[in-house]
Amino acid sequence: MKQKLLLKILLLTSSVWLWGTISTAATVVPKKEVQNKSVASLLRNSSSIREIRQLSEIERPSTSAQQLLVQSPAPTTQVVPITAVKANPTDKGVEVILQTSLGEQLQITNRSAANSFIVDIFNAQLRLPSGESFTFRSDKPIAGITGITVTNFDANTIRVTVKGEAGVPTVELFDSPNEGLIFSVASVAASSQPPAQSQTQPTPQLNQPTSETQPTQPSASGDEPIELVVTGEQDGYRVEDSSTPTKTDTPLRDIPQSIQVIPRQLIEEQRITRVSDALRNVSGIQEPASTTRNVFDVPIIRGFTPNSDAILRNGLRERTSSRIPSETANLERIEVLKGPASVLYGQGSLGGTVNLVTKQPLSSPYYSVEASVGSFDFYRSSLDLSGPLTSDKKLLYRLNAAAETSASFVDFFERQRYFVSPVLTWQIDQNTKISFESEYLATQQPDDSGLPARGTVLSNPNGQIPRNRNIGEPFDVSVSGNNRNVLRVGYNFEHRFNEDWQVRNAFQASLSNYPNNRIYILPTSLSEDGRLLSRTVRTFPAGGYDNTYSLDNYVVGKFKTGSIQHQIVAGFDLFREVAGGQQIDRSIAPLDLFNPIYTQTLGAIIDGPSDDETTSDSLGFYLQDQIALFNNLKLLLGGRFDIVNQTYEDFIDSSNNDFQQNEAFSPRVGIVYQPIPAISLYASYSRSFQQVIGTTFDNSLFQPEEGTQYEVGIKTDLSDKVSATLAFYNLTRSNVLTDDLDNPGESIQTGEQKSRGIELNIGGEILPGLSIIGGYAYTDASVTKDTDAEFVHNILNNVPKHAFTLWTTYKITQGDLQGLGFGLGLYYVGDRQGDLANTFELPSYLRTDAAVFYERNNLRVALNIRNLFDIDYYASAQRDLTVYPGEPLTVQGTVSWEF
């Protein structure tokens, strides 16, 4: 009872704290006045550099930037914010201005690589006045230059890359007391023509779409326009940073953990509508013990099947994703954190965590509509609208909506989905922002119970069971609609006190309900002749519910102890889940798998009814410190203390009521060493804790699950557009849930399981127009301790030792066929055990997907083909009575329009 009182007190305290922060949000912190100096004063340790006078006092010299830059940076003093990037045509080419009032403090070095001239500014970051980061890119701005990019390379470094067509370009460096640092890039075809009218790039906005191109202006030569793109993330498949792994804006290369990001571009190219379909592009992830026809959306990560805590939404725990079919219409990207994430996000899976990042409002008007039609009566339409609601762009909105209906290759398997998600963002002032977000998803979809192993992967004297066979019943939707609805509402409040300190408060409520009777058909046994399948009907009367509430409060701060830089995250979070409903098990006539005669008649009650409610509460305190010992040596330390409890209430038999509470400490230690800027070597140790919610067949509560991970790896930038990660890991998991073979549909806990493996990931643009994302995984996952000696050394089911995934696209970028593109996907999954007892095996398969698309102006037309060669394969299995066939050849056509 004391624990419940503590949760209420903290909830009230956080609410008071939030409104107190809002009341002071308009306070402006004065900035220190800094006298402008020349760039040369920063480089006084170099004998080859002479002091540069103010830009207004001299004619610009014709020396190159190599004469103005030194090869090693001075000791870092503070991170200088670059608040805007401007591009102006000149008589020689184009100049790029990094706007800052602290130009005197910049520490600069340069180098050449292939045809690129690269400048690193070691103590600066691209930051909007609101504190958000951004990226600047200009493609083919002038003759002889293929691109100019300005991006945050790591937590305290800006990288400026100027790429030439035939060789290293000529770049001159100047400073200006009124503008900042200026890079003058000369055109190969520079002439004495008068310069074109100067173009000033508006202050970049983080929320502009990736494909958004700013209005063009003539170049200095008048041949081609200057194309400017400013975006909050990298284009293509290479994503450089994410705030989810550390709750700070940290480049992925500085995080001692394997992380993969599925960007929006990939979701659109593959026409993905379910999260589970997107995750097949991630190494070390397998389909769950179900298929995309199932309502469950929890994948197998590094050999382990996680529970519902493995899914986050914008960094907040959200368990309904494992019970409600997911939707991708409003997702900006999907982030997969390999290994434990318990330090920052509480109890969770040892194998990994999936974070769903939603789309946010844009500062410029954006409208998109889309329509798709495909095999098995697939029809879908969606829209995406965004823009400012006020002239000062302080109030922004976004609206995503989708409607879908389809059948399946499985007999009488139909589903419908309707989705809408409005978002409103209010930029209260330059340091304070709050966003209100909601979404509603209504689905009608039966469960897929699969097919027996005998007749699919094992021989059956009656032959092969057709893969379109449904062992369920064609119930009338008026009797059982299997409707599942979820409403998610929440807010995200952020306030920046100054350049070093900020605070965040976020809340999300997910309210799911089941308005109709839900009916599942569970196979119980197969006759000796392999023909008749005995079944049980599990019914859930209307009125079931599952509601979750998540509140997170934390502060992010930067400070120094001597020459060592710290970035801390400190906070606490609260989580509650309340789930309940009724359950009744009934008998039904057996089904002849080879000559089915379906009936909707339900037999006698064989178990139930039951009527209960489970309430789960958790409170966690966490602290993390990212320590930069040197520019190339970084340490990550973190710890978390959790208090979790579960209350079970039986409304029929109160003697079954129970209460369970657990406490745990979860540490995390990691180190990153970068011998050269393009390579990061890392090692980490972390632990996870998970209170297992539920009971065994005899109604005894599950024991908490614990996990430990050791991981080492290397992250490298193979080029400025391609990156790769190689990881080695060792996981140990105890008190693991597995299928109860004596009681189908129930679970038991084994003693211990281990998973050791290697993962290789790669993503980016390897050649102009040619992009890839892929990976290989070797996974050795087995039972190491169990109460049943026959299970020890068994391989975990649905986990192949070898698997690889590859998706590549090529887009023609010039000529008469410009805009035409092709995509090819290869997905190999090796042999897998079909159950924990290892009584049968699922064969390996290689599935091929393909796509053809054409983009012209705002129009995009695409044709996607899944399982191009129509192979027979099996996606996963739960046990010998539940094997899930993969989908056959499927074609989908899509037309979309952006304006």
Protein Blocks (a to p, Z undefined) as FASTA:
>chain_A
ZZmmmmmmmmmmmmmmmmmmmmmmmpccdddddddddfklmmmmpmkbccdddfklpccd
fbdfklmpcfbdcddfbdcddfbdcddddfklpacddddfklmmpccddddehjbccddd
fbbccddfkopacddddehkbghiabdcdddfblmbccdddddfkbccdddddddfklop
cdddddfkbcfbdcddddddddddfklcfklccdddddfkomaccdddddfbdehjbdfb
dfklnopacdfklpccddddddfklmmmnopabfklmmmmpghiacdfbdfkbmbfcdce
ehiacdfklpceehiacfklmmgccdfklpfbdcddehjfklmnopadfkbccddddddd
dfbdcddddddddehhiacdddddeddfbfnlpaccdddddddddddfbehiacdddddd
ddddddfblmbccddddddddddddddebjafbhplpccfkbpcdfkbcfbdcddfklmn
opacdddddddddddfblmbccdddddddddddfbccdddddfbdcfkomaccddddddd
ehiacddddddddddddddehjaccddddddddddddddddddddddddddfklccddfb
dcddfbdcdddddddddddddddddddfblkbccdddddddddddddddfklmmlgccdd
dddddddddddddfbfkbccdddddddddddedddfkopacdddddddddddddddfbfk
bccdddddddddehiacddfklghiacddfbdcddddddddedjfbghiacddddddddd
ddfbdfblklgopacehiafbdcddddddddfedjkgoiacdddddddddddfbfnopac
cdddddddddddddehjbccddddehklopacdfbdfblmlccddddddddddddddZZ
